[in-house]
């Protein structure tokens, strides 16, 4: 089992949340009902981020809960095979590993169907957290799906507190999945409930619209999500690139032209690439009241790197390409 000890934890990214099995159609451009068959692939945004960091040569660990079943053991093995520390993974004998069916329809819209009633990831408790591992994080990354219900929500909040107290940067990608929430209003409320605690937040253009209620990605709209506690706010725009906002400057980095096959997991690849770059030089997030070309260029380099991996994933086979 891969583990991180005290001597090697420098620059460690700890990713918290769900890991599951994605079932993707054997052909593209069809609805779930039209798919002639499915292939299983490892998925779950926090796990995708962890593996992206590790594949780029970074130190990464995953914290979450899987079913004590064939799929759960397979996913834990995939973490280890990709160099991700799985000492934060626990197994539930009474609940199954989560499943998701996902497709990119011909109209370009993604379609999801989830099986979590409840799944093991929803049942992670505070007592099961590997607090020693979380306390070693340089960056603690998480989403919002783990906020949907207790006991996982309480475990999520505890893990955030431990990481923050230990000096970690908190990285948040809401990764909105409305079908999993009781209502859109509850999703918005809970996603924003932990907004002020994060240092780095990444949202998509769709999530920006959902959280602000405005169909726009203009700077004045994005800045509605800015908080004085933030060091970095990112708005990804798909093929149009990524906008970034700091206390002292903002800008946009264009994406790369690619042949798009499936965007599933592309945002996770982007986040993993960005965190891998940031953890190598956190000073770019700590400099305040400085407007200079060197600092801004360092941000731009990080986003270009993230956009590069993001684009590369769109040429591959979605989530399976990341894990």
Secondary structure, 3 states (H helix, E strand, C coil): CCCCCCCCCCCCEEEECCCEEEEEECCCECCCCCCCCEEEEEECHHHHHHHHHHHCCCCEEEEEEEECCHHHHHHHHHHHHCCCEEEEEEEECCCCCCEEEEEEECCCCEEEEEECCCCHHHHCCHHHCCHHHHCCCCEEEECCHHHCCCCHHHHHHHHHHHHHHCCCEEEEECCCCHHHCCCHHHHHHHHHHCHHHCCEEEEEHHHHHHHHCCCCCCHHHHHHHCCCCCCEEEEECHHHCEEEECCCCEEEECCCCCCCCCCCCHHHHHHHHHHHHHHHCCHHHHCCCCCCHHHHHHHHHHHHHHHHHHHHHHCCCCHHHHC
